[in-house]
Amino acid sequence: MFCSSLEAKPPTLTHLYPAGGNAGSEIDLEFVGSFDDWPPKIWLSTSDLTVSFSDKKGDGKIKIDETALPGPRLIRCYNAEGSSVPCFFIVSNTPESLEKEPNDHPNKATPLTALPTVVNGRLSKRGDTDSFRIDLKKGQWLIAELHAYRLRSTVDPLLQIVDSDGIKVAFNHDHYQLDPFLTFQAKRDDTFAVQVLGFDYPAKSDVRLGGGKSFIYRLKLNSGPYLAHTYPLALQHGKSNPVRFEGWNLISPASEITIPDMPVSPVSNTDPFVVHLDKGTSGFNIPISPHPQL
């Protein structure tokens, strides 16, 4: 019994911060959790990531191959006694940055001069609010999407937009499960503050804004072409398919293209056709099926 009590427990990895990065980059990575042994062993779902650890418990680096395609990866820590649950790490081709304090008030909002962009942030203390400043022209659409619940973060997040007069002009709470998503069209040329804040998840008996090491998020902001969906939602092999794009900041009236005949893949019956709306934007996958699309 005495010997078994000295055995190290399996590592507990609850979150990674930041939870994503650009292909070809090497970034500092914080492992949030509990580790009796340091450094732990690491398991990666793909070979295009390399993780190294520093002497300080919880700190490390992650290197992303230049050829890594955008999308989620899984990371586990383990030792001889067991493994942690997997955590998401998102590879993207959108410029990324880390949120910097102080930015609680719109007057102290962090300026973001180039869109699209992804901000990796954390509501680090109870009552924390993170603010980001963006200039928009009259008629321009801003698309703001936040990932937190989908990263197993412990925040139930809110998104809001405040104009230069301090008036809240847009707000969203739950869209993708608990994660907010909002679109906003500027009624005038102005400087706006996009703000992230949130409550504890799971909910507690008191209703107040929360914060902590596990209140991580990824905020993606875009004022350019944004494809929400296509009509139809899938295409058929060997057929010419007219496709209508639906979204924001697209060509008006709705765009239509014709997909040329494509041979059936010997590997898969549901290969994706990747559409890029603009240089530097993320690809949008349209499934291609051997079955008629009516």
PAZAPA-4460 file (N, C-alpha, C; in steps of 0.05 Angstrom, whole numbers, plus 32768, in hexadecimal, padded with zeros to 4 digits):
% residues 294
    n_x    n_y    n_z   ca_x   ca_y   ca_z    c_x    c_y    c_z   seq   type   mol
   8011   7FE8   8000   8000   8000   8000   8011   8019   8000     1      M     A
   8027   8019   800F   8039   8030   8011   8045   8035   7FF6     2      F     A
   804D   8020   7FE8   805A   8024   7FCD   8046   802F   7FB9     3      C     A
   802D   8025   7FBA   801A   802D   7FA6   8013   804B   7FA9     4      S     A
   8014   8055   7FC2   800D   8071   7FC6   8022   8084   7FBB     5      S     A
   803A   807A   7FB6   804F   808A   7FAA   804E   808A   7F8C     6      L     A
   803E   807A   7F80   803D   8078   7F63   8031   8092   7F57     7      E     A
   803C   809B   7F41   8031   80B3   7F35   8016   80AD   7F29     8      A     A
   8004   80C1   7F2B   7FEA   80BF   7F1F   7FEB   80C5   7F01     9      K     A
   7FD7   80BB   7EF2   7FD6   80C3   7ED6   7FD4   80E1   7ED3    10      P     A
   7FE0   80ED   7EBF   7FDE   810A   7EBB   7FC2   8112   7EB5    11      P     A
   7FBB   812A   7EBD   7FA1   8136   7EB7   7FA5   814F   7EA6    12      T     A
   7F9F   814C   7E8C   7FA2   8163   7E7A   7F85   816D   7E74    13      L     A
   7F80   8185   7E7E   7F65   8190   7E7A   7F63   81A4   7E62    14      T     A
   7F79   81B3   7E5D   7F79   81C7   7E48   7F95   81CD   7E3E    15      H     A
   7F96   81D6   7E25   7FAE   81E0   7E19   7FAB   81FE   7E14    16      L     A
   7FBF   820E   7E19   7FBD   822A   7E13   7FD8   8234   7E07    17      Y     A
   7FD6   8240   7DEF   7FBE   8243   7DDF   7FB5   8229   7DD3    18      P     A
   7F9C   8228   7DCA   7F90   8210   7DC0   7F93   820D   7DA2    19      A     A
   7FA5   821D   7D96   7FA9   821A   7D79   7FC0   822C   7D70    20      G     A
   7FC8   8228   7D56   7FDE   8237   7D4B   7FDF   8233   7D2D    21      G     A
   7FF1   8243   7D20   7FF4   8242   7D03   8007   822D   7CFA    22      N     A
   8002   8221   7CE3   8015   820F   7CD7   802F   821D   7CD2    23      A     A
   8046   820F   7CD8   8060   821A   7CD5   806A   822A   7CED    24      G     A
   805B   822B   7D03   8063   823B   7D1A   806B   8229   7D31    25      S     A
   807A   8235   7D44   8081   8228   7D5D   8079   823B   7D73    26      E     A
   8068   8232   7D85   805D   8244   7D9A   8060   8237   7DB5    27      I     A
   8060   8249   7DCA   8060   823F   7DE5   8044   8234   7DEB    28      D     A
   8044   821D   7DFA   802C   820F   7E00   802A   8209   7E1E    29      L     A
   8013   8211   7E29   800F   820B   7E46   7FFD   81F3   7E49    30      E     A
   8006   81E0   7E59   7FF6   81C8   7E5F   7FE8   81CC   7E7A    31      F     A
   7FCE   81CF   7E79   7FBE   81D4   7E91   7FB4   81BA   7E9B    32      V     A
   7FBB   81B3   7EB4   7FB2   819A   7EBF   7FC3   8193   7ED8    33      G     A
   7FC4   8179   7EDE   7FD3   816F   7EF5   7FE6   815A   7EEC    34      S     A
   8000   815D   7EF4   8015   814B   7EEA   8027   8144   7F02    35      F     A
   8026   812B   7F0B   8038   8121   7F20   8055   811E   7F14    36      D     A
   8056   8113   7EFC   806F   8111   7EEE   8072   8127   7ED9    37      D     A
   8089   8134   7ED8   808D   8148   7EC3   80A9   8144   7EB7    38      W     A
   80AC   8143   7E9D   8096   8146   7E89   8087   812C   7E85    39      P     A
   806E   812D   7E7C   805F   8115   7E76   8067   810B   7E5A    40      P     A
   805E   80F3   7E54   8060   80EA   7E38   8048   80F6   7E29    41      K     A
   804C   80F8   7E0E   8038   8106   7DFE   802F   80F4   7DE7    42      I     A
   8015   80F5   7DE2   8009   80E7   7DCB   7FFC   80FC   7DB9    43      W     A
   8001   80FB   7D9F   7FF6   810D   7D8B   7FE7   80FE   7D76    44      L     A
   7FD0   8108   7D6E   7FBF   80FA   7D5B   7FCB   80FB   7D3E    45      S     A
   7FDD   810E   7D39   7FEA   8110   7D1F   8008   8114   7D22    46      T     A
   8016   8111   7D0C   8034   8113   7D0D   803D   812F   7D05    47      S     A
   802B   8142   7D00   8034   815C   7CF7   8037   8170   7D0E    48      D     A
   8036   8166   7D27   803B   8176   7D3F   8052   816A   7D4E    49      L     A
   8063   817B   7D5B   8079   8172   7D6C   8077   8182   7D86    50      T     A
   8077   8174   7D9C   8074   8180   7DB7   808D   817C   7DC6    51      V     A
   8097   8191   7DD4   80AE   818F   7DE6   80A6   819D   7E00    52      S     A
   80B3   8195   7E16   80AD   819F   7E30   80C4   81AE   7E3C    53      F     A
   80BE   81C3   7E4C   80D3   81D1   7E5B   80D6   81C5   7E77    54      S     A
   80E9   81CF   7E86   80ED   81C5   7EA1   80D7   81CE   7EB4    55      D     A
   80CA   81E4   7EAE   80B4   81EE   7EBE   809B   81DE   7EB9    56      K     A
   808F   81D3   7ECE   8077   81C3   7ECB   8060   81D2   7EBE    57      K     A
   8055   81C6   7EAA   803F   81D3   7E9B   8046   81E2   7E82    58      G     A
   8060   81E6   7E7E   8069   81F6   7E67   8076   81E5   7E52    59      D     A
   8072   81EC   7E39   807E   81DE   7E23   807C   81EE   7E09    60      G     A
   8082   81E1   7DF3   8080   81ED   7DD9   8074   81D9   7DC6    61      K     A
   8066   81E4   7DB1   805B   81D3   7D9C   8064   81DE   7D81    62      I     A
   806E   81CD   7D70   8077   81D5   7D55   8064   81C8   7D41    63      K     A
   805A   81D9   7D2F   8047   81D0   7D1B   8054   81D0   7D00    64      I     A
   8053   81B9   7CF2   8060   81B7   7CD8   8054   81CB   7CC4    65      D     A
   8064   81D4   7CB2   805B   81E7   7C9D   8045   81DA   7C8C    66      E     A
   8046   81C0   7C89   8033   81B2   7C77   801A   81AA   7C86    67      T     A
   8017   81B0   7C9F   8000   81A8   7CAE   7FE7   81B5   7CA3    68      A     A
   7FD2   81A6   7C9F   7FB9   81B0   7C95   7FA8   81BB   7CAC    69      L     A
   7F97   81CF   7CA6   7F86   81DA   7CBC   7F73   81C5   7CC6    70      P     A
   7F6E   81C6   7CE1   7F5C   81B3   7CED   7F64   81AC   7D09    71      G     A
   7F53   819D   7D17   7F59   8196   7D33   7F6C   817E   7D35    72      P     A
   7F7C   817E   7D4A   7F8D   8168   7D52   7F86   8160   7D6F    73      R     A
   7F8E   8149   7D77   7F8A   8140   7D93   7FA5   813B   7DA0    74      L     A
   7FA7   8143   7DBA   7FC0   8140   7DC9   7FB9   8134   7DE4    75      I     A
   7FC8   811F   7DEC   7FC5   8112   7E06   7FE0   8113   7E15    76      R     A
   7FDF   8114   7E2F   7FF6   810F   7E40   7FF2   80F4   7E4E    77      C     A
   8008   80E5   7E52   8004   80CB   7E5F   801E   80C3   7E6E    78      Y     A
   801B   80B0   7E80   8032   80A4   7E8D   802B   8086   7E91    79      N     A
   803B   8078   7EA1   8038   805B   7EA4   801D   8054   7EB2    80      A     A
   8011   8068   7EC0   7FF9   8063   7ECF   7FDF   8068   7EBE    81      E     A
   7FE2   8076   7EA8   7FCA   807C   7E98   7FCE   8096   7E88    82      G     A
   7FB8   809F   7E7C   7FB9   80B6   7E6A   7FA4   80CA   7E71    83      S     A
   7FA8   80E2   7E67   7F94   80F7   7E6A   7F7F   80F4   7E54    84      S     A
   7F69   8103   7E56   7F56   8105   7E40   7F64   8116   7E2A    85      V     A
   7F5B   8113   7E11   7F68   8122   7DFB   7F5E   813F   7DFC    86      P     A
   7F70   8151   7DF4   7F69   816E   7DF1   7F6D   8176   7DD4    87      C     A
   7F5C   8189   7DCB   7F5E   8193   7DB0   7F74   81A7   7DAD    88      F     A
   7F82   81A6   7D96   7F94   81BB   7D8D   7F8D   81C0   7D70    89      F     A
   7F87   81D9   7D69   7F7D   81E0   7D4F   7F93   81EC   7D3E    90      I     A
   7F99   81E0   7D27   7FAB   81EB   7D13   7F9B   81FD   7D00    91      V     A
   7FA5   8215   7CFB   7F96   8227   7CE9   7FA9   8234   7CD5    92      S     A
   7F9D   823F   7CC0   7FAC   8250   7CAD   7FA5   826D   7CAF    93      N     A
   7F97   8274   7CC5   7F90   8290   7CCA   7FA3   829C   7CDE    94      T     A
   7FAD   82B4   7CDA   7FC0   82C1   7CED   7FB5   82C0   7D09    95      P     A
   7FC6   82B8   7D1C   7FBE   82B4   7D38   7FCE   82C6   7D4B    96      E     A
   7FC2   82CC   7D62   7FD0   82DC   7D76   7FC6   82D4   7D91    97      S     A
   7FD4   82DD   7DA6   7FCC   82D8   7DC2   7FC0   82F1   7DCD    98      L     A
   7FAA   82EE   7DDC   7F9E   8304   7DEA   7FB1   8310   7DFF    99      E     A
   7FB1   832A   7E01   7FC3   8338   7E14   7FB3   834A   7E26   100      K     A
   7FB9   834A   7E40   7FAD   835C   7E53   7FBE   8375   7E55   101      E     A
   7FB2   838C   7E5E   7F96   8390   7E66   7F84   8396   7E4E   102      P     A
   7F6D   838A   7E4D   7F5A   838F   7E38   7F3D   838C   7E41   103      N     A
   7F38   8391   7E5B   7F1D   838D   7E66   7F09   83A1   7E5A   104      D     A
   7F11   83BA   7E56   7EFF   83CF   7E4E   7F02   83D5   7E30   105      H     A
   7EED   83DD   7E22   7EEF   83E4   7E05   7F05   83F9   7E00   106      P     A
   7F09   840B   7E13   7F1E   841F   7E0F   7F3A   8413   7E10   107      N     A
   7F3C   83FB   7E1B   7F56   83ED   7E1C   7F57   83D5   7E09   108      K     A
   7F44   83D4   7DF6   7F42   83BD   7DE5   7F5C   83BA   7DD4   109      A     A
   7F64   83A0   7DCF   7F7B   839A   7DBF   7F74   839F   7DA2   110      T     A
   7F83   83B0   7D93   7F7D   83B5   7D77   7F83   839D   7D65   111      P     A
   7F71   8396   7D54   7F75   8382   7D40   7F72   838F   7D24   112      L     A
   7F88   8391   7D16   7F89   83A1   7CFE   7F85   8391   7CE5   113      T     A
   7F89   8377   7CE6   7F86   8366   7CCE   7F74   834E   7CD3   114      A     A
   7F60   834B   7CC3   7F4D   8335   7CC5   7F4E   8325   7CAB   115      L     A
   7F49   830B   7CAC   7F41   82FB   7CC3   7F58   82F6   7CD6   116      P     A
   7F51   82F1   7CEF   7F65   82EB   7D03   7F58   82D9   7D19   117      T     A
   7F69   82CB   7D27   7F61   82BA   7D3E   7F70   82C4   7D56   118      V     A
   7F61   82C9   7D6C   7F6D   82D1   7D85   7F6A   82BA   7D99   119      V     A
   7F80   82B0   7DA4   7F7F   829D   7DB9   7F7F   82AB   7DD4   120      N     A
   7F6A   82A7   7DE3   7F67   82B7   7DFC   7F5F   82A6   7E13   121      G     A
   7F60   82B3   7E2B   7F58   82A6   7E43   7F4C   82BC   7E56   122      R     A
   7F34   82B6   7E61   7F29   82C7   7E75   7F36   82BF   7E8F   123      L     A
   7F4B   82CC   7E97   7F5D   82C2   7EAB   7F54   82C7   7EC8   124      S     A
   7F42   82D9   7ECC   7F39   82DF   7EE7   7F1A   82E3   7EE8   125      K     A
   7F0F   82DF   7EFF   7EF2   82E2   7F01   7EE9   82FE   7EFA   126      R     A
   7ED5   8300   7EE9   7ECC   831A   7EDF   7EDB   8325   7EC8   127      G     A
   7EEE   8315   7EBC   7EFF   831F   7EA7   7EEE   8323   7E8D   128      D     A
   7EF5   8337   7E7E   7EEA   833D   7E63   7F01   8343   7E51   129      T     A
   7F02   8337   7E3A   7F17   833C   7E26   7F0B   834C   7E0F   130      D     A
   7F18   8362   7E07   7F0D   8374   7DF3   7F21   8377   7DDC   131      S     A
   7F17   8378   7DC3   7F27   837A   7DAB   7F1B   838F   7D99   132      F     A
   7F2C   83A2   7D8F   7F23   83B9   7D80   7F26   83B4   7D62   133      R     A
   7F10   83BA   7D53   7F0F   83B5   7D37   7F02   83CD   7D29   134      I     A
   7F0D   83D6   7D13   7F01   83EC   7D03   7EF1   83DF   7CEC   135      D     A
   7ED8   83E8   7CE9   7EC6   83DE   7CD4   7EBB   83F6   7CC4   136      L     A
   7EB7   83F1   7CAA   7EAA   8405   7C99   7E8C   8400   7C98   137      K     A
   7E7D   8415   7C92   7E60   8413   7C8F   7E59   83FD   7C7C   138      K     A
   7E47   83EB   7C84   7E3E   83D5   7C73   7E4F   83BC   7C75   139      G     A
   7E66   83BD   7C82   7E78   83A6   7C84   7E6E   8393   7C99   140      Q     A
   7E70   8379   7C93   7E68   8364   7CA6   7E80   835A   7CB6   141      W     A
   7E7C   8356   7CCF   7E90   8349   7CE0   7E84   832F   7CE9   142      L     A
   7E93   8319   7CE6   7E8B   82FF   7CEF   7E9E   82F7   7D06   143      I     A
   7E92   82F1   7D1D   7EA1   82EB   7D36   7E98   82CF   7D40   144      A     A
   7EAB   82BD   7D42   7EA5   82A2   7D4C   7EB8   829B   7D62   145      E     A
   7EAE   828F   7D77   7EBE   8288   7D8E   7EBD   826B   7D94   146      L     A
   7ED4   825E   7D98   7ED6   8242   7DA1   7EDF   8242   7DBE   147      H     A
   7ECF   8236   7DCF   7ED6   8232   7DEB   7ECA   8217   7DF5   148      A     A
   7EB0   8215   7DF4   7EA3   81FC   7DFB   7EAD   81E5   7DEB   149      Y     A
   7EB2   81EA   7DD1   7EBB   81D5   7DBF   7ED8   81CE   7DC4   150      R     A
   7EE6   81DE   7DD5   7F01   81D8   7DDD   7F02   81CC   7DFA   151      L     A
   7EEA   81C6   7E05   7EE7   81BC   7E20   7EEF   81D1   7E35   152      R     A
   7EED   81EB   7E2D   7EF2   8200   7E40   7EDD   8201   7E56   153      S     A
   7EE3   820C   7E6D   7ED0   820E   7E83   7EC2   8229   7E84   154      T     A
   7EBE   8235   7E6C   7EB0   824F   7E6B   7E97   824B   7E59   155      V     A
   7E81   8257   7E62   7E69   825B   7E51   7E6B   8277   7E46   156      D     A
   7E75   827B   7E2D   7E7E   8295   7E25   7E68   82A6   7E18   157      P     A
   7E6D   82C0   7E18   7E5C   82D4   7E0C   7E6D   82E4   7DF8   158      L     A
   7E60   82ED   7DE3   7E6D   82FF   7DD0   7E5C   8318   7DCD   159      L     A
   7E68   8330   7DCD   7E59   8348   7DC8   7E6B   835C   7DBA   160      Q     A
   7E5D   836F   7DAB   7E6B   8384   7D9D   7E61   839F   7DA7   161      I     A
   7E74   83B1   7DAD   7E6D   83CB   7DB7   7E79   83E0   7DA4   162      V     A
   7E68   83F5   7D9E   7E72   8409   7D8C   7E82   841E   7D9B   163      D     A
   7E8B   8433   7D8D   7E9C   8447   7D99   7E8E   8458   7DAE   164      S     A
   7E73   8457   7DAE   7E64   8466   7DC2   7E5F   8455   7DDB   165      D     A
   7E69   843C   7DDB   7E64   842A   7DF2   7E4A   841C   7DF1   166      G     A
   7E3C   841C   7DDA   7E22   840F   7DD7   7E26   83F3   7DCC   167      I     A
   7E19   83E0   7DD9   7E1B   83C4   7DD0   7E09   83C1   7DB7   168      K     A
   7E16   83B9   7DA1   7E07   83B8   7D87   7E03   839B   7D7E   169      V     A
   7E10   8388   7D8B   7E0C   836C   7D83   7E13   835A   7D9B   170      A     A
   7E06   8343   7D9D   7E0A   8331   7DB4   7E01   8315   7DAC   171      F     A
   7E11   8301   7DB5   7E08   82E5   7DB2   7E13   82D5   7DC9   172      N     A
   7E03   82C2   7DD2   7E0C   82B0   7DE8   7E10   8294   7DDD   173      H     A
   7DFB   8286   7DD7   7DFD   826A   7DCE   7DF6   8268   7DB1   174      D     A
   7E08   825C   7DA1   7E02   8258   7D85   7E0A   823B   7D7E   175      H     A
   7E24   8235   7D7F   7E2D   821A   7D7C   7E2F   820E   7D98   176      Y     A
   7E19   8201   7DA1   7E18   81F9   7DBD   7E1B   8211   7DCF   177      Q     A
   7E30   8212   7DE0   7E34   8229   7DF1   7E45   823F   7DE3   178      L     A
   7E51   823A   7DCD   7E63   824D   7DC0   7E54   8262   7DB0   179      D     A
   7E5A   827B   7DB4   7E4C   8290   7DA5   7E57   8294   7D88   180      P     A
   7E46   829E   7D77   7E4D   82A5   7D5C   7E3B   82BD   7D55   181      F     A
   7E47   82D2   7D4A   7E36   82E9   7D43   7E40   82F6   7D29   182      L     A
   7E2D   8302   7D1B   7E34   8312   7D04   7E29   832E   7D08   183      T     A
   7E38   8342   7CFF   7E30   835E   7D04   7E37   836E   7CEC   184      F     A
   7E24   837F   7CE3   7E29   8391   7CCD   7E2A   83AD   7CD7   185      Q     A
   7E40   83BB   7CD2   7E44   83D6   7CDC   7E31   83E9   7CCE   186      A     A
   7E24   83FA   7CDE   7E12   840E   7CD3   7E20   8428   7CCD   187      K     A
   7E3A   842A   7CD5   7E4A   8442   7CD0   7E67   843A   7CD2   188      R     A
   7E79   844B   7CC7   7E95   8447   7CCC   7E9A   844B   7CEA   189      D     A
   7EA7   8438   7CF7   7EAB   843B   7D13   7EC0   8427   7D1D   190      D     A
   7EC8   842C   7D36   7EDA   8419   7D44   7ECA   840A   7D58   191      T     A
   7ECB   83EF   7D56   7EBB   83DE   7D68   7ECC   83CD   7D7A   192      F     A
   7EC1   83C6   7D90   7ECF   83B4   7DA3   7EC0   839A   7DA4   193      A     A
   7ECE   8384   7D9D   7EC3   8369   7DA0   7ECC   835F   7DBB   194      V     A
   7EB8   8357   7DCC   7EBE   834F   7DE7   7EB7   8332   7DED   195      Q     A
   7EC9   8324   7DFB   7EC4   8309   7E04   7EC2   8308   7E22   196      V     A
   7EAE   82FB   7E2C   7EAA   82F8   7E49   7E99   82DF   7E4D   197      L     A
   7E96   82D6   7E66   7E88   82BD   7E6A   7E83   82B5   7E86   198      G     A
   7E72   82A1   7E8A   7E6B   8295   7EA4   7E79   827B   7EA7   199      F     A
   7E79   8271   7EC0   7E84   8257   7EC6   7E74   8241   7EB8   200      D     A
   7E82   822D   7EAD   7E76   8215   7EA2   7E84   81FD   7EAE   201      Y     A
   7E76   81EA   7EBA   7E59   81EA   7EC0   7E51   8201   7ED2   202      P     A
   7E37   8208   7ED0   7E2D   821F   7EDF   7E2E   821A   7EFD   203      A     A
   7E32   8230   7F0B   7E32   8230   7F28   7E1A   823F   7F33   204      K     A
   7E16   823E   7F4D   7DFE   824A   7F58   7DFE   8268   7F56   205      S     A
   7E15   8275   7F56   7E16   8292   7F53   7E19   8299   7F35   206      D     A
   7E0C   82AE   7F2D   7E0D   82B7   7F11   7E1F   82CF   7F0F   207      V     A
   7E38   82CB   7F07   7E4B   82E1   7F03   7E60   82D8   7EEF   208      R     A
   7E6D   82EC   7EE3   7E82   82E6   7ECF   7E99   82D7   7EDD   209      L     A
   7EA3   82C2   7ECF   7EB7   82B1   7EDA   7ED2   82B7   7ECE   210      G     A
   7EE5   82A5   7ED4   7F00   82A7   7ECA   7F12   8292   7ED7   211      G     A
   7F29   828C   7ECA   7F3B   8279   7ED4   7F4D   826D   7EBE   212      G     A
   7F60   825C   7EC5   7F73   8251   7EB2   7F66   8241   7E9D   213      K     A
   7F4F   8235   7EA3   7F42   8224   7E8F   7F2C   8233   7E7F   214      S     A
   7F2B   824D   7E82   7F17   825D   7E72   7F24   8266   7E58   215      F     A
   7F2C   8252   7E48   7F39   8258   7E2F   7F26   825B   7E18   216      I     A
   7F2E   8269   7E03   7F1D   826C   7DEB   7F2E   8272   7DD3   217      Y     A
   7F21   826F   7DBB   7F2C   8277   7DA2   7F17   8288   7D94   218      R     A
   7F1E   82A1   7D8F   7F0C   82B4   7D82   7F15   82B9   7D65   219      L     A
   7F03   82B3   7D52   7F0A   82B8   7D36   7EF8   82CF   7D2C   220      K     A
   7F06   82E3   7D21   7EF8   82FB   7D16   7EFE   82FD   7CF8   221      L     A
   7EEA   8303   7CE9   7EEC   8304   7CCC   7EDA   831A   7CC1   222      N     A
   7EE5   832B   7CB0   7ED5   8340   7CA3   7ED5   833C   7C85   223      S     A
   7EE0   8325   7C7C   7EE0   831F   7C5F   7ECC   8309   7C59   224      G     A
   7ECF   82FC   7C42   7EBC   82E8   7C3A   7EBA   82D1   7C4E   225      P     A
   7EA2   82CA   7C56   7E9D   82B5   7C6A   7E87   82A3   7C5F   226      Y     A
   7E8E   828A   7C5A   7E7B   8277   7C4F   7E6D   8268   7C66   227      L     A
   7E53   826B   7C69   7E44   825D   7C7D   7E3C   8241   7C74   228      A     A
   7E32   8240   7C5B   7E2B   8226   7C50   7E27   8229   7C32   229      H     A
   7E24   8213   7C24   7E1E   8213   7C08   7E03   8206   7C03   230      T     A
   7DF8   820C   7BEC   7DDF   81FF   7BE4   7DE3   81F4   7BC8   231      Y     A
   7DE2   81DA   7BC3   7DDC   81C5   7BD7   7DF3   81C0   7BEB   232      P     A
   7DEE   81B0   7BFF   7E02   81AB   7C14   7E16   8196   7C0B   233      L     A
   7E11   8188   7BF5   7E24   8174   7BEB   7E22   8173   7BCD   234      A     A
   7E37   8168   7BC0   7E38   8166   7BA3   7E3A   8149   7B9B   235      L     A
   7E34   8143   7B81   7E34   8128   7B77   7E4C   8124   7B64   236      Q     A
   7E59   810D   7B67   7E6E   8106   7B55   7E63   8104   7B38   237      H     A
   7E74   810D   7B25   7E6D   8109   7B09   7E57   811A   7AFF   238      G     A
   7E4F   812F   7B0D   7E3A   8142   7B05   7E44   815E   7B07   239      K     A
   7E39   816F   7AF6   7E3E   818B   7AF9   7E2A   8196   7B0D   240      S     A
   7E34   81A4   7B21   7E24   81AC   7B38   7E24   81CA   7B3C   241      N     A
   7E0E   81D8   7B38   7E0D   81F4   7B3F   7E0D   81F7   7B5E   242      P     A
   7E1D   8209   7B68   7E1F   820C   7B85   7E1B   822A   7B8C   243      V     A
   7E0A   822F   7BA0   7E06   824A   7BA9   7E13   824D   7BC4   244      R     A
   7E23   8262   7BC7   7E31   8268   7BE1   7E1F   827A   7BF2   245      F     A
   7E1D   8273   7C0B   7E0D   8283   7C1E   7E20   828B   7C35   246      E     A
   7E1F   82A4   7C3D   7E30   82AE   7C53   7E30   82CC   7C54   247      G     A
   7E47   82D7   7C5B   7E4A   82F4   7C5F   7E62   82FE   7C4F   248      W     A
   7E60   8317   7C46   7E75   8324   7C36   7E7A   8314   7C1C   249      N     A
   7E66   8308   7C11   7E68   82F9   7BF8   7E5E   830B   7BE2   250      L     A
   7E63   8302   7BC9   7E5A   8310   7BB2   7E3C   8310   7BB2   251      I     A
   7E2F   8326   7BAC   7E12   8328   7BAB   7E0A   832D   7B8E   252      S     A
   7DF7   831E   7B83   7DE7   8309   7B90   7DF8   82F0   7B95   253      P     A
   7DEC   82DC   7BA2   7DFA   82C4   7BAA   7E0A   82B8   7B93   254      A     A
   7E23   82B0   7B99   7E34   82A5   7B84   7E2A   8289   7B7C   255      S     A
   7E2F   8283   7B63   7E2A   8268   7B59   7E42   825F   7B49   256      E     A
   7E4A   8246   7B4E   7E60   823A   7B3E   7E56   821F   7B34   257      I     A
   7E64   8215   7B21   7E5E   81FA   7B17   7E77   81E8   7B1C   258      T     A
   7E73   81D3   7B2B   7E89   81C0   7B30   7E8B   81AD   7B18   259      I     A
   7EA2   81AB   7B0B   7EA4   8199   7AF5   7EA2   817C   7AFD   260      P     A
   7E9E   816A   7AE8   7E9C   814E   7AEE   7EB6   8145   7AFB   261      D     A
   7EB3   8133   7B10   7ECA   8129   7B1E   7EC7   810B   7B20   262      M     A
   7EDE   80FD   7B1C   7EDD   80E0   7B1E   7ED8   80D7   7B3B   263      P     A
   7ECB   80BF   7B3E   7EC6   80B4   7B58   7EE1   80AB   7B64   264      V     A
   7EE6   80B3   7B7D   7EFF   80AC   7B8A   7F00   808F   7B91   265      S     A
   7F17   8081   7B8C   7F19   8065   7B93   7F1C   8061   7BB1   266      P     A
   7F21   8077   7BC0   7F26   8075   7BDC   7F0D   807A   7BED   267      V     A
   7EFE   808E   7BE5   7EE7   8097   7BF6   7ED0   809E   7BE4   268      S     A
   7EB8   8099   7BEE   7EA0   80A2   7BE0   7E97   80BE   7BE9   269      N     A
   7EA4   80CA   7BFC   7E9C   80E4   7C06   7EB4   80F7   7C08   270      T     A
   7EC3   80FA   7BF3   7EDA   810C   7BF2   7ED0   8129   7BF4   271      D     A
   7EDE   813B   7C02   7ED6   8157   7C02   7EE1   8166   7BEB   272      P     A
   7ED1   8179   7BE1   7EDB   818D   7BCE   7EE0   81A7   7BDE   273      F     A
   7EF8   81B1   7BDE   7F00   81C7   7BEF   7EFD   81E1   7BDF   274      V     A
   7EEE   81F4   7BEA   7EE9   820E   7BDE   7EF7   8223   7BEF   275      V     A
   7F07   8234   7BE2   7F14   824B   7BF0   7F07   8264   7BE4   276      H     A
   7EFB   8275   7BF5   7EED   828D   7BEB   7F01   82A3   7BE5   277      L     A
   7F17   82A4   7BF3   7F2A   82B9   7BEF   7F46   82AF   7BF8   278      D     A
   7F5A   82BC   7BEE   7F75   82B4   7BF5   7F79   82B7   7C14   279      K     A
   7F83   82A2   7C20   7F88   82A2   7C3C   7F71   8299   7C4D   280      G     A
   7F59   8295   7C42   7F43   828C   7C52   7F43   826E   7C55   281      T     A
   7F36   8264   7C6A   7F34   8248   7C6E   7F23   823B   7C59   282      S     A
   7F2A   8223   7C52   7F1A   8214   7C3E   7EFF   820B   7C4A   283      G     A
   7EEC   8209   7C39   7ED1   81FF   7C40   7ECD   81E5   7C31   284      F     A
   7EC7   81D0   7C40   7EC4   81B5   7C34   7EA7   81B1   7C2C   285      N     A
   7EA3   81AA   7C12   7E89   81A1   7C08   7E8B   8183   7C03   286      I     A
   7E7C   8172   7C11   7E7E   8155   7C0C   7E75   814E   7BF0   287      P     A
   7E84   813B   7BE4   7E7D   8131   7BC9   7E74   8114   7BCC   288      I     A
   7E5D   810E   7BC1   7E51   80F4   7BC5   7E4B   80E7   7BAA   289      S     A
   7E4B   80CC   7BAA   7E44   80BE   7B91   7E26   80BE   7B8D   290      P     A
   7E16   80C7   7BA0   7DF9   80C5   7B9F   7DED   80DF   7B94   291      H     A
   7DD6   80DD   7B86   7DC9   80F5   7B7C   7DC2   8109   7B92   292      P     A
   7DC6   8123   7B8D   7DBF   8138   7B9F   7DA7   8147   7B94   293      Q     A
   7D90   8143   7BA1   7D77   814E   7B96   7D6F   8166   7BA6   294      L     A
***
